[in-house]
């Protein structure tokens, strides 16, 4: 219950639809992003066509197209959520792709059913092995993130430099130690992603949604979430307000590592393997793009978890559209680039008023 | 060259800063521009320098009407403005700084370093400056930086130079050097407008004076005809409230126990060997001129800087405060100077800015207790006399004074035992200033120990029980009761000793 306020806002006079739209367009940053997303979805629906025998058939086709889109982007989507927090503190994490590979490799070596399996060697197998793997992999992701965070805060090195270095180190180390081995993941592990609910493979989407919901709550209602904004908006003022700036930053990078390791588990359990030289390449850029399209300010202080979800969907739907239109693969990146720049241009326009 | 400003008016919003001011200056004279903080000196000079636009009035150069819409036009007309913060690039040598923005280039388009170097050397020779043009600006002391700025102004063929408090951060010998430079410029028929608070310097170097008070021209004339006492009374006016707001203490025991004691605090760079203590319910002022190190000292005590050597005692037990969070838990609050850089967080709304300090205290398992913050803020709102719209409005929608009150509110919510206020009335209008004084006095009655850092002697005299005066990182002296007056404070702040004979009577 909120206490009564002396100056409660005057009851909004009835606005026409157009006026209300204009007001929201220029005052609610998420509104314009949502409109953009809706337009994309309408376009996509039109492009898919209505050339079906029945509504049911059309709906089935439309849904399966959507499930594909969402499932394919769940991993990056989760990483983009963490990236939003990182950027909100005024930082950046270029190492997410490499963290994905190193945690993914760790997962595969832990539960390999062949000779390389670490857990198998000490006699743990089956469901306990899988649970232990999940815990250890997430732990490793958290640790690596924390390591990056410590270097940034205690070492006072710019995030760009630290994560650029980490990006090279993590992948290189993984590739060196993983060469020449073929690991195979136990069937039960694949269930993490492939478990079907009513004939639909939607587990990755489910994870993404749950994590997004948790982080949305964290960003809105918790001390940690609000301190992220304070630190990113005015680090000096935050420090002088008794906020432990270094701790906030450290936790943000650690959380980033944790989220990447979850993405790694999803990817390994979906495909059953991981290509250590290519997996996760460019993932950092996709995550940054989603955050930026979703209204996150690269200078820190402003960002929206919900916006990043929208941003991710906009990029994903556009990829799908380009695919449907038959745009040559090499040109697709160009469209992604255009979307990112246009999205930021639009946001600038609102802010400069 | 002669410059006349006629009937200049300027207001910011409803605040009339300059009300119908006219004056003139010509080459070869040094004219002092005096006035208290907020009298309108900077605004008037910013109009002349093309930084601000006047609302009405005229500027005439050699009898011809001109308009300065941007600083470059003013510079073009031969008026150079040397700001208090020097505009030099530390990582470039002197001669490149001299030509910043107007670099000399060779035919092929690269920088003609040799010519720039030689021209600088010529200028230094003409102005009797003993400096190597190839030296890095980083390696110069403040007086030479000041001199480089002056020479740069001369390089643009400036015939009128505005100097905004050039001597505040200089030592005596450095001041002499700058004054010698000013004499040389006078000989070169350059006019100088010298903004300063130091009346002795004005008597020493200036020919004429102008005194601004509340945006009006209070007095002008020749320096030879007045004394520092006259100038001071012109500046202050006769009706100004200088009496202490502090209630008389009936019994000495009323002052409570010691809350904070500091022994031998030193950080090598900004302050050295600081000793003082403060009791419950006491209001202690700390003042000094630019570069005295008081902000750095109290930020260190607050845990915002590296741990200094020396000892800090809270309620008699020694503490090592390593972070601001720890300081907060120990009951120390610090309201920083420069509200915009250090105080407010512009991406957050009023209530968030007002509750940021207490988020962790009122939260349960990390979840912010919004209701409690709203309640707390509503309790404070009346006593702070806050003028604002809705709690969820942006912090930037408030006026400076109200923003400051919000920043104050965030600390009061934490129930501090020691409250450090660094320049609490900076950029705050008169009404809000009085409100803030009231709040300070009320808090002292609630037995909070209060430390007020301020560069305004008036402010210190009005609200504090006693004051420490700092000079270049050391506590130069302490003043109290009758000794707490502008004269003795200024004398200590400029590195002098307490003049026991004269300081009894107000200046």
Interface residues (C-beta under 8 A of the other chain):
Chain A: X1 X2 X3 X5 X7 X8 X9 X221 X222 X223 X224 X226 X227 X229 X230 X232 X233 X234 X236 X237 X238 X239 X240 X241 X242 X243 X244 X301 X302
Chain B: X299 X302 X304 X323 X324 X325 X327 X328 X334 X336 X341 X342 X343 X344 X345 X346 X347 X348 X352 X356 X357 X359 X360 X363 X366 X367 X368 X370 X371 X374 X375 X378 X388 X389 X390 X391 X410 X414
